[in-house]
């Protein structure tokens, strides 16, 4: 594994440990900053933070869906509750 892959692996470990509930309080703030484009390092950083928050939301949704799918396959009669899928939009 090269240095780039090692760095990305460390970033992924850090991001995986982030709590979605805590990040949700920052979502609106960084959505606004990401939407208000300016050719600056601050905008780039804000856009990446916004993307990370969305990444955690999507990852958790997929994870929870898969766990429910596995559990429902193992237990006959297991009723699967509806999951709320995050409303994600492309920000240009």
C-alpha positions in Angstrom: 0.0 0.0 0.0 1.4 3.4 -0.9 1.4 6.6 1.1 -1.7 8.0 -0.6 -3.7 4.8 0.2 -2.4 4.9 3.8 -3.5 8.5 4.2 -6.9 7.8 2.7 -7.3 4.8 5.0 -6.6 7.0 8.0 -9.1 9.6 6.8 -11.7 6.8 6.3 -11.1 5.5 9.9 -11.5 9.0 11.3 -14.7 9.7 9.3 -16.2 6.3 10.2 -15.9 7.3 13.9 -17.9 10.4 13.5 -21.4 10.6 15.0 -24.2 11.4 12.6 -26.3 13.0 15.3 -23.6 15.5 16.2 -22.8 16.2 12.5 -26.5 16.9 11.7 -26.4 20.1 13.7 -23.7 21.4 11.3 -25.4 20.2 8.1 -27.4 23.5 7.4 -24.4 25.7 8.1 -22.1 23.9 5.6 -24.9 23.5 3.1 -25.2 27.2 2.9 -21.4 27.7 2.7 -21.1 25.0 0.0 -23.9 26.6 -2.0 -22.3 30.1 -1.8 -19.4 29.4 -4.2 -16.2 31.5 -4.0 -12.9 30.5 -5.5 -11.2 30.2 -2.2 -9.6 27.6 0.1 -12.4 28.4 2.7 -15.1 27.4 0.2 -13.2 24.2 -0.7 -12.9 23.2 2.9 -16.6 24.0 3.6 -17.6 21.9 0.5 -15.5 19.0 1.7 -17.0 19.2 5.2 -20.5 19.3 3.8 -19.7 16.3 1.6 -18.3 14.4 4.7 -21.5 15.1 6.6 -23.6 13.7 3.7 -21.3 10.8 3.3 -21.9 9.8 7.0 -25.6 10.1 6.5 -25.6 7.9 3.4 -23.2 5.4 4.9 -25.4 5.0 8.0 -28.5 4.6 5.9 -27.0 1.9 3.7 -25.5 0.2 6.8 -28.9 0.2 8.6 -30.7 -1.1 5.6 -28.3 -4.0 5.2 -28.5 -4.9 8.9 -32.3 -4.9 8.7 -32.2 -7.0 5.6 -29.9 -9.6 7.2 -32.0 -9.7 10.4 -35.3 -10.0 8.4 -33.8 -12.9 6.5 -32.8 -14.7 9.7 -36.1 -14.2 11.5 -39.3 -15.4 9.9 -42.1 -12.9 10.5 -39.7 -10.0 11.3 -41.4 -6.8 10.2 -39.0 -4.3 8.7 -39.6 -0.7 9.8 -39.5 2.0 7.2 -36.2 3.9 7.1 -36.1 7.6 6.4 -33.7 8.1 3.6 -31.8 11.4 3.7 -33.0 14.0 1.2 -29.7 14.7 -0.6 -29.5 17.2 -3.4 -26.7 18.1 -5.8 -25.3 21.5 -4.8 -23.8 23.4 -7.7 
